[in-house]
């Protein structure tokens, strides 16, 4: 199995910054996809940003120019730097990844437990 441990959430005023981290651990052979989703109260979970093993990144239009996703393949960790935060960014943020185990042929998806981000004055 794989554990995804998220950290870095919290409360911040509009215009502030936060950096989320998500570290994957377990019998991991390789990780191809890593991403961040978020879910606000009463809304569906939505993609925030994702990044491939070759570090090709994709962003939701609502966060382009403000958020930056990155990864450290040696540490099996994905980061989300969030700048110029707005109240609309308030949500539970979830990391996700696709993992191949030693001796396996397929990639399997895993999700973190979520971390709360609150943007309020």
C-alpha positions as CSV (number, residue, x, y, z in Angstrom):
1,X,0.0,0.0,0.0
2,X,0.9,3.7,-0.3
3,X,0.5,6.4,2.2
4,X,0.2,10.0,1.1
5,X,1.0,12.5,3.9
6,X,-0.1,16.1,3.3
7,X,1.1,19.1,5.1
8,X,1.1,22.9,4.9
9,X,-2.5,23.8,5.0
10,X,-3.9,26.5,7.3
11,X,-5.5,29.9,7.5
12,X,-4.2,33.0,5.6
13,X,-5.5,36.4,4.7
14,X,-6.3,37.3,1.1
15,X,-3.2,38.0,-0.8
16,X,-1.2,35.6,1.3
17,X,0.7,32.5,0.4
18,X,0.9,28.9,1.5
19,X,2.9,25.9,0.4
20,X,1.4,22.4,0.4
21,X,3.5,19.3,0.5
22,X,2.5,15.6,-0.1
23,X,4.9,12.8,0.4
24,X,4.3,9.3,-0.8
25,X,5.7,6.3,1.0
26,X,5.5,2.5,0.6
27,X,6.8,-0.1,-1.7
28,X,6.9,2.3,-4.6
29,X,8.8,1.4,-7.8
30,X,7.8,4.5,-9.7
31,X,5.3,7.4,-9.8
32,X,4.1,8.9,-13.0
33,X,1.3,11.3,-12.2
34,X,1.0,13.6,-9.2
35,X,-1.7,16.2,-8.7
36,X,-3.7,18.4,-6.4
37,X,-7.5,18.6,-6.3
38,X,-9.7,20.7,-4.0
39,X,-13.2,20.5,-2.8
40,X,-15.1,23.5,-1.4
41,X,-18.3,23.1,0.7
42,X,-21.2,22.2,-1.5
43,X,-19.1,21.9,-4.6
44,X,-17.6,19.0,-6.5
45,X,-13.9,18.1,-6.3
46,X,-12.0,19.9,-9.0
47,X,-8.5,19.7,-10.4
48,X,-6.1,22.4,-9.3
49,X,-2.9,21.3,-10.9
50,X,-1.1,18.2,-11.9
51,X,2.4,17.2,-13.1
52,X,3.9,14.3,-15.0
53,X,7.1,12.4,-14.2
54,X,8.8,14.6,-16.9
55,X,7.5,17.7,-15.0
56,X,5.0,18.8,-17.5
57,X,2.4,20.8,-15.5
58,X,-1.2,21.6,-16.1
59,X,-3.3,24.2,-14.2
60,X,-6.9,25.1,-13.7
61,X,-7.7,28.4,-15.3
62,X,-8.7,29.8,-11.9
63,X,-5.1,29.3,-10.4
64,X,-2.9,30.0,-13.4
65,X,-0.3,32.6,-12.7
66,X,-0.8,32.2,-8.9
67,X,-0.1,28.6,-8.1
68,X,2.9,26.5,-9.0
69,X,3.1,22.7,-8.8
70,X,6.5,21.0,-8.5
71,X,7.8,17.6,-7.6
72,X,10.9,15.9,-6.2
73,X,11.1,12.5,-7.7
74,X,13.9,11.4,-5.3
75,X,11.6,12.1,-2.4
76,X,8.3,11.0,-4.0
77,X,6.9,14.4,-3.0
78,X,4.7,16.9,-4.8
79,X,4.4,20.6,-3.8
80,X,1.9,23.3,-4.5
81,X,3.0,26.9,-4.0
82,X,0.0,29.1,-3.6
83,X,0.4,32.8,-3.9
84,X,-2.1,35.7,-4.1
85,X,-4.6,33.6,-2.4
86,X,-8.3,34.5,-2.6
87,X,-11.3,33.6,-0.5
88,X,-12.5,31.4,-3.4
89,X,-9.4,29.3,-2.9
90,X,-10.9,28.1,0.4
91,X,-11.3,24.3,0.2
92,X,-9.9,21.0,1.4
93,X,-6.9,20.2,-0.8
94,X,-6.2,16.6,-1.7
95,X,-3.1,15.2,-3.4
96,X,-3.3,12.2,-5.7
97,X,-0.7,10.1,-7.4
98,X,-0.4,7.0,-9.6
99,X,2.0,4.4,-8.3
100,X,3.6,1.3,-9.7
101,X,4.8,-1.3,-7.2
102,X,7.9,-3.4,-7.4
103,X,7.2,-6.4,-9.7
104,X,3.9,-4.8,-10.9
105,X,2.8,-3.8,-14.4
106,X,0.2,-1.2,-13.7
107,X,-0.2,2.1,-12.1
108,X,-2.7,2.5,-9.3
109,X,-4.3,5.7,-8.0
110,X,-4.0,6.9,-4.4
111,X,-5.4,9.9,-2.5
112,X,-4.3,11.8,0.5
113,X,-6.5,12.6,3.5
114,X,-6.9,16.2,2.6
115,X,-5.7,19.4,4.2
116,X,-7.8,22.5,4.9
117,X,-6.9,25.8,3.3
118,X,-8.9,28.8,4.5
119,X,-8.5,32.3,3.0
120,X,-10.3,34.9,5.0
121,X,-9.8,38.4,6.4
